[in-house]
Amino acid sequence: MSAPTLIRLARPRAINPLRQSLIRSYATSSELKPNLSYTKPTHPDSTASSHSATQNTITDHSQYLLNTYVRPPILITHGKGLILTDTLKRDYLDFTAGIAVTALGHSDEGINAVINEQSQKLSHASNIYWNEHAGELAKSLVENTKKFGGLGFTQGGTTSDANAKVFFSNSGTEANEGALKFARAHGKVTGGEGKSGIVCFTNAFHGRSMGALSVTPNPKYQAPFAPLIPNVKVGKYNETSQEAIDALIDKDTCGVILEPIQGEGGVEQGDIEFLKMVAKRVREVGAVLIYDEIQCGLFRSGTMWAHSEFPIEAHPDIITMAKPLSNGFPIGAIMVRSKVAQTITPGMHGTTFGGQPLATAIGVHVLQRLSDPSFLASLKEKSEYLSTKMERLPKLFPSVIQEKLRGRGLIRGIGFRDTSKPSELVRLARERGVLLLTAGSDAVRFVPALTVSEEQIDQALGVVESCLSIIAEGGERA
Ligand SMILES: Cc1ncc(COP(=O)(O)O)c(C=O)c1O
């Protein structure tokens, strides 16, 4: 594996002493001082906006692409490791990993070799025939889940259940769509036609298809497309009132879906008490529990699944995954316990592309790299290092940043006191060469590639501190 390239930012310029003393006054401790090396923009959006070749391309393309995204005026052409490069040959340090996707970084040599080899052999032949890699990846997912824990398997593989099985899709949304269908199918077999209710939770994000959107209770996403599917109830995430949970999940419930760590919703973690109560009630009423680990799963949280180390009674019956599974090549998957697998028969569900040999050959390679003990040891070190750096932020900027840091491993978030500030931080950091994501209404998310180096963490958090200093001071001056 090639060593990650360090981003080169323009030489930082010192800010004037008056401003420096103002910013220092935001620190609660006299020894703790914010990193002010990056207060000056090095990657202004305006440079890209005035680059005519870039803007001509964007103008041309906007005539043909449906207008669904608000994008800054930059156009990315290359990626290597954690570095993305734009048309002006400016390097950005990518702390978004393509929205928690490129766990092994951009343009990884090992992945490129698999793509090269497999694409010359066979990319696609349909699910009418067996191929070499879909089963291999399914086996790797199940066996690694037995080893690391999850889906009813305690670490080392002990379980009351016989086995687990996998269905491959092409995206996270499609994985959740399938999981909801499987919950319905299981409900009909075990409880009859009326057992069709689905439960989701506040701030969830499960996707944009009609089913997945119906369990994504965000009015901004849902309202334009209503009416959505019926029989969906929304509970309060982390609500531990027994009465509320009993009323929410009843005998007509066939499935309950939740993210053990909410990604888009603001990097909130599910409290173990809440998860245990939900799981217990799900089992009482004979429904199935779906954990959407599309963003937090596959080692991003530090364990294979965000729930790997939870007590077994808080494990789900279905796991959905996608994003990093093929490091950016489209893929999704649903892994189910055997009691769910038994209710699915040929013809009930399917896909043209899902499980094709190219996507799944990449997945086999990715999983083998991510589950390597030395990779996991270094991931732990990096996560702890990031934590240490993040712990400075609420201390340095108590008037801006909420005290409690969010998430774990390399899915982390900082909450803001003022909801207009997360997007301001994202813009300020981008203009200083670091790409970040917002999360929910009040947070900024750090989801770098799992290959991130300590130097890159220093750089990203240095930029964040400089930008938070600007925000604490009341914003950028013209
Ligand atoms: C937790 C979660 N579920 C589902 C999805 C939807 O996945 P996709 O965009 O691959 O369809 C996402 C995407 O961000 C997600 O974070």
The ligand as an ORCA input file, in Angstrom:
! r2SCAN-3c Opt
* xyz 0 1
  C     -27.445      5.256      7.233
  C     -27.751      5.359      5.769
  N     -28.692      4.590      5.230
  C     -28.991      4.642      3.924
  C     -28.329      5.489      3.071
  C     -28.658      5.513      1.616
  O     -27.610      4.904      0.912
  P     -27.396      5.192     -0.644
  O     -27.140      6.646     -0.790
  O     -26.228      4.318     -1.027
  O     -28.619      4.775     -1.351
  C     -27.341      6.330      3.585
  C     -26.662      7.297      2.725
  O     -26.084      8.265      3.133
  C     -27.039      6.268      4.965
  O     -26.102      7.042      5.521
*
